[in-house]
Amino acid sequence: MKTAFNVHIRDVARPLVLLCAVLSAGVCLLLIPLHSGPAMSAAAVLAIIVGLLAWRVYGYARAIHSRAEYHAETAAEAERHYFQVLCEVAKAMEDRNRFFAGRSERISELVTQMAGRLGLDGRRSELLGMIARVHDIGLLSVPESVLLKPTGLNGPEFGAVKRHCQVGQDILKPLTFLAPVLDAIRHHHERLNGTGYPDGLKGREIPIEAMILAVADSYEAMTHDRPHRGALSCRQAVSELLRCAEIGYDAECIKALAETVNAEDLLSQLSQHAVDHPNPGISTAISVS
């Protein structure tokens, strides 16, 4: 087993034991030509002392390894506990009103299935599903009156909403196990043509995890009631996402969603351009991020 520093106990112990053995053997070889009993006895005693020293050093290395391992396990447990607390906070935040109850859990199920269809490995799919459960935790910084406003938002109100991406990223940053997909929190409101927020990223600049989360997030929002409008049907929501394919949402991610919700027959609505020239960031992002 490795420590938090990615060092195995044998990586430390073997060189030390080997060094001590070589030193002991070297001293013995130097003393043997003397052909005297005292010299041979001294060599034997020295060999024993060096051996004991090597064993003591090995013991210290094991103790350091065990302590590092304990602290690594303790830190991992603390992170898991922190994540569970955040999940409960996110759930409580959503359960305050009927418009958002259960939202993150539904999105989590969607993104996990979409990620698998897009070829992300099992671990990244799992992490994306986990981060989806708390992806809107930053909305804690937005007044409830803004979130439930039945009319359009003014400038300051929309600014407050836009900041929730950065706030969410800051809240989740201490969770090191989420690091491979953490950028999805900051960028899940980016759009392919650069009109999204908070950084106005375009195309392949947007992480694949963020593009998946963006599609699932928008689909879930459209298929449930909101203060200012009623819910769309599954097929209506997929059609709307398809309509926005080239400019806002990635076509490959929409295909994965359509397959997940059994609306594949609607994929013919994709423009020929989107079919022939899917977002180049997809395959690249899957292989390198």
N, C-alpha and C positions, 0 to 999 in steps of 0.2 A: 504493500500500500504506500501511496505517496503522500507527502505532507502538502500543506497549502502552498509551499514554495516549489512543489513539483520535484522534490528530492527524495530518493529512496534511501533507506537506512544503509543498504549495501553500497550505495554510491559513496558514502562517507567511510564506512567501516573497512571495506576491502583495500583501498589504497593505504590506510593507516596500518592495517595488519601486515600487508605486504612490505611496507617500508620498514617496520620493526623487524620482520623476519630477515630482510636483506641486511640490515645493520647488525643483527645478531650473528648471522652467518659470516659477515665480513670480519667482525672482531675475532670470531673463532679461527678463521683462516689465517689471520695475522698472528695469533698466539700459538698456533699449532707448531710452526717451525722451531719454537723454543725448546720443544721436547722435554719439558719439565713438568713434574706433577703439579706444582703450584700454579703454573701457567694454565694447564688444562683445567684445573679446578676453578681458576678465575674466569676462564672462558665459559665454563658450565654455569657458574653463578651469574655471570653477565647475561647469558642467554635466558636464564630463568627470569631475571629482573626485567629484561626487555619484553619477554612474553607476558609477564604480569602487567607491565605498563600498557602493552597493546590491548590486553583484555579490559583494563580499566578505561582506556580511551574508547573502546568499543561500547562499554557500558554507558559512558557519558553520551555517546552518539545516540544510543537507543533511547536514553532518557529525553534528550532534546527532541528526537523524532516523535516520541509518544506525546510530549507536551504540545508540539506543533500540531500533531494530528488531533489532539483533544480540542485545541483552540479552533481549528478549522471546522470540526464537526459542530462545535458550539455556535460558531458564526453562521454556519449553514442552517442550523436549527432556528436561530434568531431570525434569519431572513425568511424562512418558511412561515414562522409565526407572524412576522410583520406583514407578509403577503396575505395571509388569512385574515388578519385584522382589516387590511385595506379592502379585501373582498366584502367583508361584512359592512364596512362603511359605505362602499359603493352600492351595495344592495339596499341598505337603509335609506340612502339618498334617493334611489330610484323608487322605493316603495312609498315615498311620501305622497305620491299622486298616481292616479291610474294611467296616465299617459306614458310613464317610463318604467313601471313595474316589470321586472323580469327581462328588461331590454339587454343588458350585458350578457346574460346567460345565453340568450338566443343568438346574439352576435358571435359569442364564443363557439357555439356549435357550428354555425355557418363557416366561420373562417377556418376552423380545423378541417372541415371537409373540403373546402375550396383549396386550401394549401396542399392537401394530398393530391387533388386532381391536377394541380399545377406543377407537381413534381418536387415539392419541398420535402426534405427528409423528415422522418418521424419526430425527431427531437425538436426541430424548428417548428413543425406543425403544432406540437404540444405546447411549446412556449408561446406561440402566437395565440393559441386558444386561451392560455392563461392570461396573457396580457390584455386580451379582449375583454376579460371579466372586469378589468379596472381601467379600461382605456379612457373613460370619461371622468376619472376621479378628480381631474382638475376643475370640473364644474362646481366643485365646492367653493371656488373663489367667485362664482357668479351669483348675484342675488336671485332668489327664487322668483321675484317679481319679473325679472328679465326672462328667465327660463320659461315661465308660464304666460308670458305676454301674448294676448290673442291677436295682436296686430304686428306690423313690421317694426324692427328695431331701429332706433336712431343711431347716430355715429358712436357716441360713448358706450351705448349698450352693446353694439356689435363688437366694439373694441374689447369689452370685458369678456365676451364670449370667445373671441379669437385668442385671448391670453390663456385659455384653459389648456391648450396643447402644451405650452411651455410649463405651466404649473404642474400638469400631470407628469411630464417627464422629470421634473425636479423631485416630485414626491416618490417616484419609482426608481430614481437613480441609485439609491443605496442597495437595491436588490441586484447583486452582481450576476445572479443566474439568469436574469432577464436581459442582460446586456446585448446578446445577439439580435434581439428584436425590439429593443427599447426605442429605436428611431421611429417605429410605427406609431408610437404615441404622439410624438411631435408632428409627424407629417401625414396623419390620416385625413387631414382636410386640404391637402395639396391637390391640385388638379393638373392634368397632363399639359394643358396649354398655359400654365403658369399663373392662373387667376386665383389659385387657392391661397391658403395661409397656413403657418405664419411666415414662411420664407419664400413663397412664390416659386417653388421648384417646378421644373418642367420635365416631362418624359422620363428618360432613364435616370435623372437625378433623384427621382422618388424611389425609396426602397420598395422592393416587391411586397414586403409585409405590410407596408403602409397602403399600397394600392389595393391589396386584398381586403384590408380592414375598411378602407374607404367605401368599397362596393358593398360589403356586408352591412356597414353602418347605415348607408343611405337606403339600402333595400329594407332593412328593418324599420327605419323611420317612416318610409313611405307606406309600409303595410300595417301601420298602427295609427290610431287617432292621435291628433295633436290639437292644442288649443285653438289653432287657426284653421284647421281643415280636418276632414274625415280621412279614414284609411283607404288606400288603394288596394285592389286585389293583387295577388301574387303576379299574375300575368301583366297587369297594368304597370306594376313597379318594374318588372324586368324590361318591358317595352320602353319605359322612360329611361332606364339606364342605357339600353341599346341606342336610343336616340342621342344620348349624350356621349357615346363611345369616342370618338376621335378627339373631342375637346376636353372632356372632363374625366372620364373613367376608362380604365384600360380594358380593351376588348377581350383579351384572354381571361382576365379576372371575371368579366361579365359572363363569358362562356362557362367558366367554372361554376359560377353562381346558378346560371340557368340549368345546368346539369344537376346541381345539388337540389334544386327546388322543382325538378321535373318540368322544366319549361323549355327544353331543347328546341322544340319546334319553332320558337320565336327567333332563333338565331339567324334565320334568313333575313331578318330586318337589318342586320349589320351591313353597312355600306361595303361595296366591293373594295374600297380603299382600305378599310379597317381589316378586312379578311386577308387581302394580299400583303398589307404592310402593317402587321401588328406592332405594338409598341416594342422597340428594340431593347428596352430595359428589362423585359421579362426574363429571357434566357440568360442574359448577363448577370442580372441580380441573383437568380437562383444559384448560379455557379460560384459567385465570388462573395456574396454578402453573408 
